[in-house]
Amino acid sequence: MQTFEEVEQLFRARVEEEEIQVGLFRVPIPNYDRRAFREAFVNALVHRDYSRLGAVHVMLGDDGLSISSPGGFVDGVTLQNLLTVSPQSRNPLLADIIKCIGLAERTGRGIDRIYEGMLRYGRPAPDYSQSNPYTVTVRMLSGEADLEFLKMILQHEEQTGGAMPIDSLIILSRLREERRLSTTDLTVSVQKTEPEVRATLEKLLEAGLIEAHGTG
C-alpha cells in the first residue's frame, strides 16, 4: 500500500489537465488517465512473478508511460485474448487483498479500464507487444486528445445513460484512424467472434456513430 501511494503521488505530479465544455458540464482532459495508470500499476504489482529477481519499473518519458513487471503473462493469457480471457492471477491471495482495500477492480477486468482510459480521449490503445515470456510491458503513448472524438463519446453516454462499452470504443478508435474497415478486420482488435462484432456494429450503426458500406 505504501509503495503504491508513493508511486501514485509521483505520477500525479506529472498529470496535467485542460477542460472542455460539453453541454452544461466542464470535462477535464488529463494528459494521462489516472484510473488507467492505477489499474496498470496494480496489475504489475499483483500479477508479477515473485519467484524472479527484479522489480516493477514505471518509466515516464516524452513519448508516454511504460510499466513493466518480472514474469510473462499468467498461464492462459496471451496478446490475442487479453480483452476476453477470464480474470486470472498468479498471486490470488494478493489479488483478493488488493480488491478488498479498493486498489483494483473487483470484477477483475482492470484491463478494460486501461483501454478505456486511452481510447475515449482518441489516443492509441495500450501496447503490450513488447511483452515476452520473462516480462510483461504495457506502453501508454502520450499525445493530444481528439476533442471531437471525446465529445462524441460523451454525448452518446449522456443519451444512453451508461458508459460506452469497451468493444464499441475499440471499433470507433480503429475507424477513427483508418476510416473504413470490414467486420473481419475488427474481430482481431475486439478479440471476439465475427457475429459478436457484427452485433456491436449494428448498435453503433443504429446510434448514428458509423455508416455501413457494401455488405462487409
N, C-alpha and C positions, 0 to 999 in steps of 0.2 A: 504493500500500500504506500509506504513512504517513497519507494523508488518511483512508483507511478506518479505520485504527486509532484516530486521534484522534476521529473522529465516534462510533465504536462505544464508546469509553471514556466519552464524554459521555452516550451513550444508556444505558449500563449503570448510570450513577449515578442514573438515573430509574426503573430497574426495581425493583419491589417484589414479594416473593413470600410466599405463605402456603402451608401444606401441608395435605393431607387424607390420611386413612388409607384405602387401598384394599387389602383383603386383608392381606397381610403387609408391604406396602410403603407408604411415605410418598411422596406425589406432590406435587412443587412446582407451584404455580399462579401464574405471573407476571402482572402487570398488562399487560405487553407481551411477546409471544413473541420471544425473541432471534433464533431462526432465521428467523422471518418478516421481522423488521426487516433482518437481514443480506441476505436474498435481494432484498428490495425496494430497498434502498440500492445493492447491487451492480448490479442491473438498471438503476437510474437512471444510474449512472456508466458502465456498459458500453454501453448502448443509446442514450444521448443523441446528439443531433446536434451534433457538434463544429464544424460549419460555422456554427453560430448563436452569437451572443453570448449570454451568460447563464450562470448557474451552477445546479448541483443544489441544491435547497433542502430542508432537513429541518426541519419545524416540529412541536413537541410542545406541545399545549395541554390545557386541561381536558377537551375532548371527544374527544381522541385524537391520533393521529400522522398527519402528512401529508408525503409525499415527492413532489417534482416535478422534472422534468428538461426541458431545451430539446429541441424537436422532437416531432412527433407519433409515433404508433405506426409501427414498421417496416412497409414495404410488405407487404401481405398479412395484417396483424394488425389486428383490429377488436375492438370491445367484444363482438361476438357470437361470436367464435371464440377468445378469449384462452386458454381452457382446453384447446382441442383442436388449434389450428394447430401445424404443425411448427415446432420451435425455429428462430428466425431472428435474425440480428444485423446491426445497421447497421455495427458495427465488429468483424468476425470475428476479426482477429488479437488485439485486446484481449480479446475473449471467451475465446479459447483460453488466453491468458496467465493470466487470472483463474481459469479452471478448473484449470490446471496447478498454481497455487500454493494451491489449495484454498479459494478465497474464494467459489466458486459451485458449484452442482450440475453435475456432469459430464454429466448427462443433458440439460441444457438446460431442465428442467422446474421451474425455481425458482418459477414461478407457483403450482404445486401446493403448495409449501411455505408460501407466503404464505397461501393459502386454508386450509390445514390448521392453521396457527398461530393462526388466528382461530376457525374453526368448531369445532374439537374442544373448546374451552372454552365453547361455547354463545354465542359473541359473533357480531355481524353479519359477513357476508362482506366482504372488502376491496372498496372502492368506487372504481372507475376512471371513473365517469360524468362527472367534471369535466375529463377529458382532451379535447383538441381538436387540430387539425392543427399547432399550434405548441408544445404542451406535453403531456406525459404526467404525470398526477397520480394517485396512489393514496392513499386515506384509510383508515386503520385505526382505527375508533372504539373508544374505551375503554368500559369498563363492567364490572359484576360478572360473574364467571364463573358459569355454571349448573353447580353441583357435581353434581347428579344426572345431568345430561346427560353430563358428563365421566366420571363413574363408569360409566355405561352403555357409553360408548365403550371405556374401559379394560378393562372386564370382557369385552367382545366380543373385543378384541385379545388378551387373555390366553387366551381359549378357542380362538381360531383360530391363535394363534402368529404373527400378522402385523399390520401396520398397517391401519387402516380405509381402504379406497380413497377417493379424493377424491370420486368420484361419489356414494358412499354417504353421506359426510359432508355433502355439499350437500343431498341429499334429506332426510336426517334433520334438518338445520338448518331447511329450509323447513317441514317438517311440525311441528317444534317450535314454530314461530312461528304457523302457520296451521291446524294440526291435520288438515285434510282437503284433499287436492289430487288432481287427476287426473294420469294419465300424461302427457297433453298439456301440462298446466301445468308439469311438471317438465322437459320437454325444453329449454325456454329456459334454465333455470338450469344444467342439466348440459351444455348445448351439444352434445348428441348426438341421434341419431335415436330415434324412439319405440320401436322394437324393442330398442335398446341400453338405454334407460331401463327398459323393462319387464323385461329380464333382471336388472338391478340390483335392481329392486323385488322380484322373485321371491326373490332371495337374502336380502334383508332380511326378507321375509315368513317364509322358512324358518328364519331365525335368531331369530324371535320379536320383532324390533325394531319392526315395523309390523303393522298389521292391514289386511285388504282389505275394502272395502265396495262392493257393486254390481259392475259389470263394467268400470269405468274405473280 
